């Protein structure tokens, strides 16, 4: 990009290119020359968008709140704030912010659609439907509203209604890729995956971008799996991941695990300082993605003394903050006051909507790498370590369109390498025990739910509550790829998922066998 005078459009283009620091430098220059609060508010709104894209969610929230303070009538900033808060797992805050946006711009159909999608994601299903119905009645963005409403219906367990809504567009050959995916998922849940496959394969035969083709290939793989077309299903999943084009460095990943093990040895954990306890107990649910973390949180969410906070970034961001302030060898220099500050921040954000709950869950699977820091920051926390058959876990990861942060999930050999490292990480923490740990096997949970749920609640310091056995009745909106499974009673259908594919899983097996040797 050619050097030019800072402008909002240039900053947006830099952000789209991933050049976030340059975009923020341009916006800082614009802030200094802003000619009034309305202009300053729009600059802050764009800063919030850039910071959010860069993964700096704390600063993004600060910028967006500054934007609406400068110009309380800026509907777009309220909507951006709502979506940022919702992306962090909050429920009440996003609704309040989006309600402000709607009150300011009730005739903006794009905003009404955004509101409907967000409200559906945080569990306000009926209000979301009213938003989509409003757009349909006004006659604008009709097909977008139909697609959004159908997606909501499918995700909330009404696949027949979703399919009925989309059927006229299917017949007219006017499904977008997103609609085709909703149609496919609805038909799969209705027991007709072959019906869902038709528009998916029709779109794949046309001209689409790599991202859209990848998502359709993932859906094709899921449908073929349901149809027991094992080899074509695996071929589709491998092609989907190839289209994503994510990168991963297995050697750097292994070096990171070695660094963590060395830094947080038993001897180091014995001498490092701790933050003061705060009373409320955090429960960290960790493990390789697709190992049962969502199911465990859904079980706990049924307990009246538990607040399920979803997948949280705060531990990872705390580690980054310490690294920036104290250097790569930060544990050598960390003080109790550092940890107290981070612990207060963690508990304020993760427990923001927890009310009187005694236990707050944080189910970020990748916190498996941050249990050493968690032991220093959150001395009253406990850990549930989810474990599942490695081949079932790895295959399930291959069939899911994760983001670029999980680039290891896109190749069989990389998946095997990551599974071996996760096993190494689990063994390390079980030996060091920075916090009390319960190992919970997915297969045991689905074989004997009551026994394992009793163990889980006892580990959390909670009394038995029979509603925890009805996790599928918990109506909060699940954001992860497991949303359909957790709407069903606990079952064993996913046990042994990898068996029909085993003859082609050599690249995944090899790293696991080397690690076990």
N, C-alpha and C positions, 0 to 999 in steps of 0.2 A: 504494500500500500504506500503510495507516494506521500511524503510529508506535506502537510497542509495545515491551515489554521484550525485550532480546536473548534469543534462544533458538536452539537448533540448527534447529528447524523453520522459524523465521523466516529464518535465514541461508540455508537451502536454498531457500526460496521466492524470496528476493532474488537468489540466484545464477541460478535458472531464469529470472528476469526480466531477466537481464543486468546487474544492479546489483551488480557484483562488489566494488567498494570498500566499499559499505555492508554486504554480507555479511561481508567480512573484518573490518570494524570490530566487528560483532556478535560474531564468533568471538574476536577479541582480548579483548573484554570478558569472554566466557565463560572464556577461558584464565586470566584473572587470578583468577577465583573458583572454578576447578575444585577439587573436594574429594578428589582422589586420582588416582593414575596411570592407572587405568582410564578414568575420566571424561576426563582430559586427553588420553589416547590417542584417544578417539573424537572429541574436538574437533579434534585434529590431523588425523585422517583426513578429516573434513569440510573442514578448511582445504585439504588437498591436493586434494580434488575441486573446490573453488571456484577455486583457483589454476590447476588444469589447464584448467578451463572458460574461464578468462580468458586462456589461452595462456602463462601464466608457468610453464613446465615445470620450470625449475631450482628455483624455490621450492616447487613442488608436490612434487617428489621429496624435497626437504629435509623438508617437513612429514610426508610419509608415512614416511620413514625415522625421524623423531622419534617418530611414532605407534607403530611396531613396536618401537622401543627402550623406550618407556614401558610397552607391553603386548605382549610377544612372542607372546602367544596370540590376538591380534586377527586372525582369519583374513581378514576383509573388507579390512583395511588392507594385508595382504600381497598380496591379489588386486588391489587398486587400484594398488599399487606395480608389480606385474607388468604390468598393462595400460598404465600410464604409460610404463614403460621400453620396452615393445614398440612403443608409438606413436612413440617416438623412434628406432626402427630397430634396437634392440638385439636379440640372440638369446639369449645365455646368461643374462643377468641376469633377464629375464622368466621363464624356465623355473625358475630357482632360487627366485624369490619365489613363483611360483604353486605350486611343489611344497611350500613351507612352508604355504601356505594349505590345500592339499588334505590334508596330514598333520594339520592342526589340525581340519578339518571334513570328514572323508571321506564323511559321510552327507548332506551338504548338496547336494542334486541341482542347485540353481541354481548353486552354486559349481563343481560338476563340469562343468556345461555351459559356464560361463565359461572354465574351464581347457581344455576341449576346443577351444573356438573359438580361444583364444590359442595353444595348442600347435600347432594347425593352421597358424595364420598365421606362426609362426616356423619352420615346416618339420618339426616333430615329428609327422608325419602318422599314423604307426601308434599313437603314444601318444594322439593326439587321437581316433582311432577307438575306442580302448579306453574312453576317457571316455564317448563317446556310447553305446557298447554297454552300459556299466555303467548309464547312466540308463535305457536301454531295458529291460534285464533287471529293474531294480527297479520298473518299471511307472509311474513318475511322469514328468511332463513329456515324454510319449512323442512327441507331434507336434513339440514344440520340438527334441527330439533328432534326429528324422528330418530335419527341415529343416536343422539344423546339419550333420549328416553328409552330406546330399545336397549342400549348398553346398561342403563340403570336397572331396567327390569330383569335383564339376564343376570346381573351381578347380585341382585337381591332375591334370587330364587324364583323368578317368574319367566322361565324360558319360553313357555307357550305363548304368553302375551308378547314377548319380545319378537318371536318369530312371526306372529300374526301382524305386528306393526310393520315389519320389514318386507313381508311377502309381496306387496305390490311393487316395491322397488326391485326385488329379485326378478319378478316376472318382466319388468320393463328393462332389465339389464342395467340398472342405474345405481348399483351399490358402489360406494367408495370402499377402499381397502379396510378402513375402520369398521364400516357397516358389515362388510363380508366376514370380518373376524367375529363380530357380535353374532351374526347369523350362524356361523359355524359352531360357536360355543353353545348357542341355544339348541341347535339341532343335536349336538353331541349329548347334551343333558337330556334331550327327549328320546335318546336311543336311536338317532338316525344320522350317524356321522357321515354316511355316504351322501346324504342330502346336503349337509353342510359343506361338503368338499367341492361341489360343482362350481359355485361362484368363486371360491378361492382359486381353483385351478384355471378358471376362465380369466381372472385378473392376472394371474401369473403368466399367462400366454401373451399378455399385452406389454406395453412399454411403461415401466414404473422405475422409480429411483431405487437405489440399493437398500435404503432403510425400509421402504414399503415392501419390497420383495422379501427382505429378511423376515419381517413380521408375518407376512402371509406364508412363508415357508415354515415358520415355527407352528403356525396354526395347521398347516397341511400335515406336519409331522405328528401333531397331537391327534388329529383325526385318523390318520393311518394307523397309529398305535392302537386306538380304540377298535379299529377294524382288523387288528391282528396282522396287518401287513408289515411285518417287522423290518425287513431289509429296506423297503421303500421309506418307511418312517425314519429309520436312522439316516438314510441318504438325505432326506429332506432336512433333518435337524443339522447335519454336518454342513449342508449348503447354506442354511440360514445363518449359522455362526460364521461361515466364511464371508458371507455378505456383510456382516457387521464390521469386520475388519479390525477388531480390537487387538491391542498389543499386550504382551505379557513377557516378563523376564524371569524364568524359573530360578536362575542363579541368584538374582537379586532377592527374590522371595525367600530362598533358602538362607541367604545371608541375613535377612531381616529376622528370621526365626532364631538363628544362632545368636544374633545380637541381643534379642529379648531374653533368651535363656541365660546368657552370660550376665546381662545387666540385672536381671531379677532372679538371681540365685537365692538359695535358702539363706546363705550368709548375708547377702545384701538386704534381703527383706527383713532380717532380724535387726539390722542396725539403722535402716532408713527411718525418717520421721513419719508420723501419721497426723492426719487432720483430726480435729475433735469430732466425736460422734454427735449426731443431730437428732436422734430419737426415731424418726421415721425410717423404715427399712427399705432400701433399694434391693430389687431382685434382678440380677443380670442373667438373662437367658441367652446362652451362647452356643455356638456350634457351626459346622459347615452349613451354608444355605441349603434348604430342602431336607434338613435332618429332623424336622419336627418342632422347630422353635415357634412357629405360628400356632400350631395346635396347643402347645403348652401354655402360651399366653392366653389363648382363647378359653382354655379350661379355667385358668386363674381369674379371667375377667368375669366369670360367673359368681365369684365370691364377693359378698358385700363389703369386705374390708380390703379389697384390692382395686387399685386404679391401673389399668393397662395403658401405658404411655406409648407403645409401639416401638418402632426402630429409631433409636436416638443417635445423634452424631456427637453428643457432648463429650464423651470420653475421648474420642479421636481428636476433637478440637482442643481438648485440654492438653493432650500430649503434644500437639502442634504448638500450642501457646508456650508450654514449658521449653520446648526445643528452641523456639524463637528467642525466648528471654534468657535462657541459661546455656544454650549450646547443645550440641549432639549428645554430650555426656551429662545431660541435665540431672539424672538421679544422684550424681556425686555432689551436686550443689544445691539440691532442692531443700527448702526449709519448711517447717510446719506451717508458717504463715502463707507460703505459696499454696500449699495443699488446702488450707482452710478457705482461701479465697476461691479456688476452683470448686471446692465442695459446695460452698454456698451458691455459687453460680449454677452448678449442676442441679442441685436440689430445687432451686428457685424455678428453673426452666422445666425440668422433667416433671416436677410436682406441681406445676402452675395450676392445673385443673384437677388436682387429686382430692381436694376437699379434706374430709376426715379419714381418708383411707390410711390404713396402717402400713400397707405394702404397695410400692410403686414399681411396676415392671419396666424394664428396658430390654427389648428383645433384639437388639442389633447383633446379628450372628458374629460379625467380625470383631466384636469386643473380646472374642477369644484371644486376640493379640494384646489386649489392654488390661488384662486382669491384674498385672503387677501394679500399674498405676491405680486401678480401682481399689486394690488393697490398701494403698496409702491414702487415697482421697476419701474413701467411703468405708471406714473400718467396721460399720455395722451392717454392711451389705452382705448378701448371700448370692450364690451362683447356682444356676441349674445348667448343667452341661449336657446338651442333647447329642445323642449318638444314634446313627442308623447304619444299616449295612452299607459299606462304602460303595459297592457297585450300584446299588439302588440310588444312593445319594448322588453319585457322579452322573449317572444317566439322566436323572431328573434335572440336574443342573444343565446338562447339555441341551435339554428340550425347552429351556426357559430363556427368553430374551432379556437377560440382565443388562445393566448399564456398563459403560466402559471401565468403571472401577473394579469390575469382576471379569476382566479380560481372560483370566485363567479358565473360565467356564466354557470357552469357545473351541477347545481342542481336547481330544481324548487324552493325549499324553500330558498336557498341562493340568487337566483335571486330576489325573492320577497323582501327579507330583504334588498338587495342592492338598489332596486328601491325605497323602503321607505326611506332609508338614503339619496339617491340622491334628493328626494323631500324635505326632511328636509334641505339639504344643499342649494337647490335653494331658499327656503323660507328665510333662514338666509341671504344669500347675497342680496336678494331683499329688506330685511329690512335694512341691513347695508349699501348697495350700495358703495362698495369700488371703483367702476368704473361705468360709465353709462352702463346700462343693457337694452337690448332689448330681450323680451321673444318671441320666434318664434315657433308657433305650426306647426308641420309637416302637420297635417290635413288641417290647414288654407292655408298653402303654396301650397298644391296640389289642393285645391278647388278654390283658386283665386290667381294664381301666380303673376299677375301684381300688385295687391294691396299689397301683402306681400313683393314683391321685391322692390317696391317703398319705403315701410317702412324700409326695410333693408338698402337700399342705403342712405336714409336720415339719418339713425342712424350712418352710417359710414362717413357722411359728403361728400358724393359723388353725383354728378349729375346723373339724369336718363340716362340710356343707354339701348336701346331696345335689344341689343345682350344678355343681362342677362336673357331674357326669353327663350333663346335657349341654355340652359346649356348643353344639350346633344351633341351640336356641338363642345364643348371645347375638344380638342384632347390631352391635357396633360394626362399622364398615371396615373390612379388612383390606389393606392396601397391597399386600404381597401377592405373589403368584398362587398362593394357597387359598385364595378367597372362596373358590368353589368347594374345595374339599372340606373346609371348616364349617360349611353350611349343612353338611351331612352328619349323621351320627357316626361315631368312631367306627372305622372298618379296617379290614386287612387287605383291601384290593391293591394297595401300593407295595405290599410286602412281596419281594421276589420279582419286582418289575424288570430287573435287568436280566433275568434268566433267559428269555428268548433271544437276547442280543449278545450273550456271552461270547459266542464264536467270533464276534467282531470287536470285542473290547480289549484286545491284546495291548494296544498302546496305553490304555488306562491301567491295566493290570500290572504292566512291567514296573512302573515306579513303586507301586504298593508292594510287590514281591521283593524288590531290591531293599526297601525300607525294613521289611520283615526279616530279611536274611540275617 
